[in-house]
Amino acid sequence: MIGIVIISHSAKLAAGVKELAEQMVQTSVPIAIAAGIDDPENPFGTDVLQVQAAIESVYSDAGVVVLMDLGSAVLSAEMALEFLDEEQKPKVRLCEAPLVEGAIAAVVQAAAGGDIDQGIGLARSALIGDT
């Protein structure tokens, strides 16, 4: 089963997105969050090592879909990829999808047994209405 990583500058936002996505499926999907920084006065931000740990915690040969909230979260994700083992890198994909809708779509696809391409495809199209 593909794993999902939610990267946000806000720990509360990431926890809420994870909770909402988990409510949409009846099976357990590996979801990790990497959010906020350890600074009580300014807790907003992302941490590369936290992102790497989140990816590794849900990693499987099926792959990992990584969703991000803002530009510097993308930079943290890209840097975290550099720290992964060479055989892991091709199976971890950054997904330019809306965070909430994309996470829900990717989790639903993972729960349905979808592969990483299906998870990313559904996440990317999460805001496109059916015609």
Residue pairs with C-beta under 8 A, 6 or more apart in sequence:
1 29
1 30
1 60
1 62
1 110
1 111
1 113
2 60
2 62
2 63
2 64
2 65
2 106
2 109
2 110
2 114
2 115
2 116
2 119
3 29
3 30
3 31
3 32
3 55
3 57
3 58
3 59
3 60
3 62
3 63
3 64
3 65
3 110
4 21
4 29
4 30
4 31
4 32
4 58
4 64
4 65
4 67
4 103
4 106
4 107
4 110
4 119
5 31
5 32
5 33
5 34
5 51
5 54
5 55
5 58
5 64
5 65
5 66
5 67
6 14
6 17
6 18
6 31
6 32
6 33
6 34
6 35
6 67
6 99
6 103
7 14
7 33
7 34
7 35
7 46
7 51
7 54
7 66
7 67
7 68
7 69
7 73
7 76
7 77
8 14
8 17
8 33
8 34
8 35
8 36
8 46
8 68
8 69
8 73
8 99
9 35
9 36
9 44
9 45
9 46
9 69
9 70
9 72
9 73
10 35
10 36
10 43
10 44
10 69
11 33
11 35
11 36
11 43
13 35
13 69
13 99
14 33
14 34
14 35
14 36
15 33
15 35
17 33
17 99
17 100
17 103
18 31
18 33
18 103
20 100
20 103
20 104
21 29
21 31
21 103
21 104
21 106
21 107
22 29
22 31
22 107
24 104
24 107
24 108
25 107
25 108
25 110
25 111
26 111
27 111
29 107
29 110
29 111
30 57
30 58
30 60
30 110
31 58
31 103
31 107
32 54
32 55
32 57
32 58
33 54
34 46
34 47
34 50
34 51
34 53
34 54
34 76
35 46
35 50
36 43
36 44
36 45
36 46
37 43
37 44
37 45
37 46
37 47
38 47
39 45
45 72
46 72
46 73
46 76
47 76
48 76
48 79
48 80
48 83
49 80
49 83
51 66
51 76
51 77
51 79
51 80
52 80
52 83
52 84
55 64
55 66
55 80
55 81
55 84
55 88
55 92
56 84
58 64
59 88
59 91
59 92
61 91
62 91
62 115
62 116
63 91
63 92
63 93
63 115
63 116
63 119
64 91
64 92
64 93
64 116
65 93
65 95
65 106
65 110
65 116
65 119
65 120
65 123
66 77
66 92
66 93
66 94
66 95
67 95
67 97
67 99
67 102
67 103
67 106
67 123
68 74
68 76
68 77
68 94
68 99
69 99
74 94
77 94
78 94
81 89
81 92
81 94
84 92
91 116
93 116
93 120
95 102
95 106
95 119
95 120
95 123
95 124
96 124
97 105
97 106
97 120
97 123
97 124
97 126
98 126
98 127
101 123
101 126
101 127
102 123
102 124
102 126
103 123
104 126
105 119
105 122
105 123
105 125
105 126
106 119
106 120
106 122
106 123
108 122
109 118
109 119
109 122
109 123
110 119
114 122
